[in-house]
């Protein structure tokens, strides 16, 4: 495709290499991030994911030997004929090598068309793509990332397509594409990790050793060759650098971390009030209630049904008084209906996608015949952002974007459908995978403009970089145990792919949940960033009181656990916007030197300090749990356990195995019916002694004032020698602080406590002692004995 090297030129951070057929560019974004680009379809370098990079001049040298050699302080990149690339680290160890042979897919024998008549799914043969990249495999690789794809945590041996797809049939491992396209894969080999981000929005293909164990394959239908090599060498560093490129999840409003109750649909004002009252009556904390498509007038977006919701604004106002926020669904399909303001405006201004003859394109979704806004146009996005205020001015607090793959009922949108594309007209093939991404960008900008608050947008479809604008959920799952199991690697890989604020529909969307499945699912949901129960029309009611008293009790227990942990989760989001690490993490992220963590599908970390090993099989009353090296504390029993091994943990239905890393501080709040500023009065510090520092962040939980410096940052320094010392320092203090700190110190019995040199009251319990100090305490010295 490229031919032999003819010559090259160095320009700032870039080397341009001229081949016989094409040119290729190698650009250093940093000493460990390299972009490879070749203008195959056009000369335009444009990204929907990488919007802004403020790179410095990178020092690197260029020499010629066998190929062109580029060296930074961390990498050696060798460019050969045919734009083949080999990459070494600073110790001259090969990290990544382009495969030099031809593709050799395995053979499929027999007549597929015959078994297809019985309804069997037929895998199409391996096609040749316009652009192909093959990376050599040795057999020692582990693959992570690629967003929410089905299958296990390690994607080795699987094949996937990047093509946003609305398919509500039960998701199984044979699904090659789902709702999101995140063409980013992390490779771990010989203890070293690197990432490959292929920033091309056309339909693309990843084969991670399925068709051949000799190579990783990436192919794409059209566009340009454009990919980033991101060197770790740790997975943590790869994720940090990838999110540096594509953006990080901004600090969310505090209420969004609470429990969310949804259904398709709470279809009348009376039903919404009934659910809200029941949540309060049953003492199940909740911060958000969702309105699915039935709240609208004939499924027309930015309207509501005057008969079912005759007092829409009063309903939202009354719910607000009860502590509930309202999140409303907004789909992209605009009903074809003269006299409907959104349709009329869109049509008269030319805001809809058009067919190749310039006629606005019509397909069918919930409203019937519908048109699709062209979100690739900045003018259309501004119009859409302004439309959000129709709902926001009624008191709606969040926007839920669904059906934005985009979905359609009368066949897929045609490939030659035309889009404005910021003045560079293109077709649906290029825009499809970023349609939802551009929609949620407009939604977020509208919320920010009209409320001044941090936007809460939730989306089903996404592309790399969507995390800057929206939280995501994994789409239309099922009330199956297999979908509970599969949600864990899905969420872990979404986190590794930059989507820190993610979740799955708790209990499953389709089919009928059981009390046992709901009990186990809420034990997972309590730790997922997005904590939402959502179920489909014509399934059984999935609110926890609709099962039995045991299910309701277990549900309440774990929702309240979630509310205790809110300040810990908020701290993780504060850290995430700085370093890009997700909230839900596979164990390999922090224990890369431990091969036992490489393929743990049913355990995860919340931050670095909490390990969760949920039960994901029906009837399971005990399970094996792998604890990495170090000491771990059973959250429920306070037993101290030596790690580096598997243990057997009994798991009655109300018990999810949770372990706290020794040397941890887990900030808690008192549990209320919902999250409000009253929770900023007292911080409860669940302390597991060791030698460590912990930073805790506090602000108003909703505005952007923290960007002006209105926040508090506390440092807790813990030293545990013979005695226990706690130092409290206000590193930054520009917000109304806590009135008191309550320490719950586990596995420690105190004999004497001094606070700033003065004797202080304390109380010993069986496995902990409790100490309350004022907000200005600086040093606590505790004499006693550890567990």
Secondary structure in CASP SS format (residue, H / E / C, confidence):
PFRMAT SS
TARGET T0000
AUTHOR 0000-0000-0000
METHOD secondary structure of the structure
MODEL  1
X C 1.00
X C 1.00
X C 1.00
X C 1.00
X E 1.00
X E 1.00
X E 1.00
X E 1.00
X E 1.00
X E 1.00
X E 1.00
X C 1.00
X C 1.00
X E 1.00
X E 1.00
X E 1.00
X E 1.00
X E 1.00
X E 1.00
X C 1.00
X C 1.00
X C 1.00
X E 1.00
X E 1.00
X E 1.00
X E 1.00
X E 1.00
X E 1.00
X E 1.00
X E 1.00
X C 1.00
X C 1.00
X E 1.00
X E 1.00
X E 1.00
X E 1.00
X E 1.00
X E 1.00
X C 1.00
X C 1.00
X C 1.00
X C 1.00
X C 1.00
X C 1.00
X C 1.00
X C 1.00
X C 1.00
X C 1.00
X C 1.00
X C 1.00
X C 1.00
X C 1.00
X C 1.00
X C 1.00
X C 1.00
X C 1.00
X C 1.00
X C 1.00
X C 1.00
X C 1.00
X E 1.00
X E 1.00
X E 1.00
X E 1.00
X C 1.00
X C 1.00
X C 1.00
X E 1.00
X E 1.00
X E 1.00
X E 1.00
X C 1.00
X C 1.00
X C 1.00
X E 1.00
X E 1.00
X E 1.00
X E 1.00
X E 1.00
X C 1.00
X H 1.00
X H 1.00
X H 1.00
X C 1.00
X E 1.00
X E 1.00
X E 1.00
X E 1.00
X E 1.00
X C 1.00
X C 1.00
X C 1.00
X C 1.00
X E 1.00
X E 1.00
X E 1.00
X E 1.00
X E 1.00
X C 1.00
X C 1.00
X C 1.00
X C 1.00
X C 1.00
X C 1.00
X C 1.00
X C 1.00
X C 1.00
X C 1.00
X C 1.00
X C 1.00
X C 1.00
X H 1.00
X H 1.00
X H 1.00
X H 1.00
X H 1.00
X C 1.00
X C 1.00
X C 1.00
X C 1.00
X C 1.00
X C 1.00
X C 1.00
X C 1.00
X C 1.00
X C 1.00
X C 1.00
X C 1.00
X C 1.00
X C 1.00
X E 1.00
X E 1.00
X E 1.00
X E 1.00
X E 1.00
X E 1.00
X C 1.00
X C 1.00
X C 1.00
X C 1.00
X C 1.00
X E 1.00
X E 1.00
X E 1.00
X E 1.00
X C 1.00
X C 1.00
X C 1.00
X C 1.00
X C 1.00
X C 1.00
X C 1.00
X C 1.00
X C 1.00
X C 1.00
X C 1.00
X C 1.00
X C 1.00
X E 1.00
X E 1.00
X E 1.00
X E 1.00
X C 1.00
X C 1.00
X C 1.00
X C 1.00
X C 1.00
X C 1.00
X C 1.00
X C 1.00
X C 1.00
X C 1.00
X C 1.00
X C 1.00
X C 1.00
X C 1.00
X C 1.00
X C 1.00
X C 1.00
X E 1.00
X E 1.00
X C 1.00
X C 1.00
X E 1.00
X E 1.00
X E 1.00
X E 1.00
X E 1.00
X E 1.00
X C 1.00
X C 1.00
X E 1.00
X E 1.00
X E 1.00
X E 1.00
X E 1.00
X E 1.00
X E 1.00
X C 1.00
X C 1.00
X C 1.00
X C 1.00
X C 1.00
X E 1.00
X E 1.00
X E 1.00
X E 1.00
X E 1.00
X C 1.00
X C 1.00
X C 1.00
X C 1.00
X C 1.00
X C 1.00
X E 1.00
X E 1.00
X E 1.00
X E 1.00
X E 1.00
X E 1.00
X C 1.00
X C 1.00
X C 1.00
X C 1.00
X E 1.00
X E 1.00
X E 1.00
X E 1.00
X E 1.00
X E 1.00
X E 1.00
X C 1.00
X C 1.00
X C 1.00
X H 1.00
X H 1.00
X H 1.00
X H 1.00
X H 1.00
X H 1.00
X H 1.00
X H 1.00
X H 1.00
X H 1.00
X H 1.00
X H 1.00
X C 1.00
X C 1.00
X C 1.00
X C 1.00
X C 1.00
X C 1.00
X C 1.00
X H 1.00
X H 1.00
X H 1.00
X H 1.00
X C 1.00
X E 1.00
X E 1.00
X E 1.00
X C 1.00
X C 1.00
X C 1.00
X C 1.00
X C 1.00
X C 1.00
X C 1.00
X H 1.00
X H 1.00
X H 1.00
X H 1.00
X H 1.00
X H 1.00
X H 1.00
X H 1.00
X H 1.00
X H 1.00
X H 1.00
X H 1.00
X H 1.00
X C 1.00
X C 1.00
X C 1.00
X C 1.00
X C 1.00
X C 1.00
X E 1.00
X E 1.00
X E 1.00
X E 1.00
X C 1.00
X H 1.00
X H 1.00
X H 1.00
X C 1.00
X E 1.00
X C 1.00
X C 1.00
X E 1.00
X C 1.00
X C 1.00
X C 1.00
X C 1.00
X C 1.00
X C 1.00
X C 1.00
X C 1.00
X C 1.00
X C 1.00
X C 1.00
X H 1.00
X H 1.00
X H 1.00
X H 1.00
X H 1.00
X H 1.00
X H 1.00
X H 1.00
X H 1.00
X H 1.00
X C 1.00
X C 1.00
X C 1.00
X E 1.00
X E 1.00
X E 1.00
X E 1.00
X E 1.00
X E 1.00
X E 1.00
X C 1.00
X E 1.00
X E 1.00
X E 1.00
X C 1.00
X C 1.00
X C 1.00
X C 1.00
X C 1.00
X H 1.00
X H 1.00
X H 1.00
X H 1.00
X H 1.00
X H 1.00
X H 1.00
X H 1.00
X C 1.00
X C 1.00
X C 1.00
X E 1.00
X C 1.00
X E 1.00
X C 1.00
X C 1.00
X C 1.00
X C 1.00
X C 1.00
X E 1.00
X C 1.00
X C 1.00
X E 1.00
X E 1.00
X E 1.00
X C 1.00
X C 1.00
X E 1.00
X E 1.00
X E 1.00
X E 1.00
X E 1.00
X E 1.00
X C 1.00
X C 1.00
X C 1.00
X C 1.00
X H 1.00
X H 1.00
X H 1.00
X H 1.00
X H 1.00
X H 1.00
X H 1.00
X H 1.00
X H 1.00
X H 1.00
X C 1.00
X H 1.00
X H 1.00
X H 1.00
X H 1.00
X C 1.00
X C 1.00
X C 1.00
X C 1.00
X C 1.00
X E 1.00
X E 1.00
X E 1.00
X E 1.00
X E 1.00
X C 1.00
X C 1.00
X C 1.00
X C 1.00
X C 1.00
X C 1.00
X C 1.00
X C 1.00
X C 1.00
X C 1.00
X C 1.00
X C 1.00
X C 1.00
X C 1.00
X C 1.00
X E 1.00
X E 1.00
X C 1.00
X C 1.00
X C 1.00
X C 1.00
X C 1.00
X C 1.00
X E 1.00
X E 1.00
X H 1.00
X H 1.00
X H 1.00
X H 1.00
X H 1.00
X H 1.00
X H 1.00
X H 1.00
X H 1.00
X H 1.00
X H 1.00
X H 1.00
X H 1.00
X H 1.00
X H 1.00
X H 1.00
X H 1.00
X H 1.00
X H 1.00
X H 1.00
X H 1.00
X H 1.00
X H 1.00
X H 1.00
X C 1.00
X E 1.00
X C 1.00
X C 1.00
X C 1.00
X E 1.00
X E 1.00
X E 1.00
X C 1.00
X C 1.00
X E 1.00
X E 1.00
X C 1.00
X C 1.00
X H 1.00
X H 1.00
X H 1.00
X C 1.00
X C 1.00
X E 1.00
X E 1.00
X E 1.00
X C 1.00
X C 1.00
X C 1.00
X C 1.00
X E 1.00
X C 1.00
X C 1.00
X H 1.00
X H 1.00
X H 1.00
X H 1.00
X H 1.00
X H 1.00
X H 1.00
X H 1.00
X H 1.00
X H 1.00
X H 1.00
X H 1.00
X H 1.00
X H 1.00
X H 1.00
X H 1.00
X C 1.00
X C 1.00
X C 1.00
X C 1.00
X C 1.00
X E 1.00
X E 1.00
X C 1.00
X C 1.00
X E 1.00
X C 1.00
X C 1.00
X C 1.00
X E 1.00
X C 1.00
X C 1.00
X C 1.00
X C 1.00
X H 1.00
X H 1.00
X H 1.00
X H 1.00
X H 1.00
X H 1.00
X H 1.00
X H 1.00
X H 1.00
X H 1.00
X H 1.00
X C 1.00
X C 1.00
X C 1.00
X C 1.00
X C 1.00
X E 1.00
X E 1.00
X E 1.00
X C 1.00
X C 1.00
X C 1.00
X C 1.00
X C 1.00
X C 1.00
X C 1.00
X C 1.00
X C 1.00
X C 1.00
X H 1.00
X H 1.00
X H 1.00
X C 1.00
X C 1.00
X H 1.00
X H 1.00
X H 1.00
X H 1.00
X H 1.00
X H 1.00
X H 1.00
X H 1.00
X H 1.00
X H 1.00
X H 1.00
X H 1.00
X H 1.00
X H 1.00
X H 1.00
X H 1.00
X C 1.00
X H 1.00
X H 1.00
X H 1.00
X H 1.00
X H 1.00
X H 1.00
X H 1.00
X H 1.00
X H 1.00
X H 1.00
X H 1.00
X H 1.00
X H 1.00
X H 1.00
X C 1.00
X C 1.00
X C 1.00
X C 1.00
X E 1.00
X E 1.00
X C 1.00
X H 1.00
X H 1.00
X H 1.00
X C 1.00
X C 1.00
X C 1.00
X C 1.00
X C 1.00
X H 1.00
X H 1.00
X H 1.00
X C 1.00
X C 1.00
X C 1.00
X C 1.00
X C 1.00
X C 1.00
X E 1.00
X E 1.00
X E 1.00
X C 1.00
X C 1.00
X C 1.00
X E 1.00
X E 1.00
X E 1.00
X E 1.00
X C 1.00
X C 1.00
X C 1.00
X C 1.00
X C 1.00
X C 1.00
X C 1.00
X C 1.00
X E 1.00
X E 1.00
X E 1.00
X E 1.00
X E 1.00
X E 1.00
X C 1.00
X C 1.00
X C 1.00
X E 1.00
X E 1.00
X E 1.00
X E 1.00
X C 1.00
X C 1.00
X C 1.00
X C 1.00
X C 1.00
X E 1.00
X E 1.00
X E 1.00
X C 1.00
X C 1.00
X E 1.00
X E 1.00
X E 1.00
X E 1.00
X E 1.00
X E 1.00
X C 1.00
X C 1.00
X C 1.00
X C 1.00
X C 1.00
X C 1.00
X E 1.00
X E 1.00
X E 1.00
X E 1.00
X E 1.00
X C 1.00
X C 1.00
X E 1.00
X E 1.00
X E 1.00
X E 1.00
X E 1.00
X C 1.00
X C 1.00
X C 1.00
X C 1.00
X C 1.00
X C 1.00
X C 1.00
X C 1.00
X H 1.00
X H 1.00
X H 1.00
X H 1.00
X C 1.00
X E 1.00
X E 1.00
X E 1.00
X E 1.00
X E 1.00
X E 1.00
X E 1.00
X C 1.00
X C 1.00
X C 1.00
X E 1.00
X E 1.00
X E 1.00
X E 1.00
X E 1.00
X E 1.00
X E 1.00
X C 1.00
X C 1.00
X C 1.00
X C 1.00
X E 1.00
X C 1.00
X H 1.00
X H 1.00
X H 1.00
X H 1.00
X C 1.00
X C 1.00
X C 1.00
X E 1.00
X E 1.00
X E 1.00
X E 1.00
X E 1.00
X E 1.00
X E 1.00
X E 1.00
X E 1.00
X C 1.00
X C 1.00
X C 1.00
X E 1.00
X E 1.00
X E 1.00
X E 1.00
X E 1.00
X E 1.00
X E 1.00
X E 1.00
X E 1.00
X E 1.00
X C 1.00
X C 1.00
X C 1.00
X C 1.00
X C 1.00
X C 1.00
X E 1.00
X E 1.00
X E 1.00
X E 1.00
X E 1.00
X E 1.00
X E 1.00
X C 1.00
X E 1.00
X E 1.00
X E 1.00
X E 1.00
X E 1.00
X E 1.00
X E 1.00
X E 1.00
X C 1.00
X C 1.00
X E 1.00
X E 1.00
X C 1.00
X C 1.00
X C 1.00
X E 1.00
X E 1.00
X C 1.00
X C 1.00
X C 1.00
X E 1.00
X E 1.00
X E 1.00
X E 1.00
X E 1.00
X E 1.00
X E 1.00
X C 1.00
X C 1.00
X C 1.00
X C 1.00
X E 1.00
X E 1.00
X E 1.00
X E 1.00
X E 1.00
X E 1.00
X E 1.00
X E 1.00
X C 1.00
END
